[in-house]
């Protein structure tokens, strides 16, 4: 079941390596943001969205990584 993405969210790539690069950048933004800030919350949501997409890709692999 696919989750709906917000209209302002860019589509995520279907390449695991590219997703890991995006994940690393989002973690850096989260870690640089002030605690309890909107920027930190947005980066945390992006990290979760990326991790879910990575999990989908890994489950679809033959054999699955997960």
Protein Blocks (a to p, Z undefined) as FASTA:
>chain_A
ZZdddfklccddfbfklmmmmmmmmmmmmmmpcehiaklmmmmmmmmmmmmmmmmmmmmp
ccdfZZ
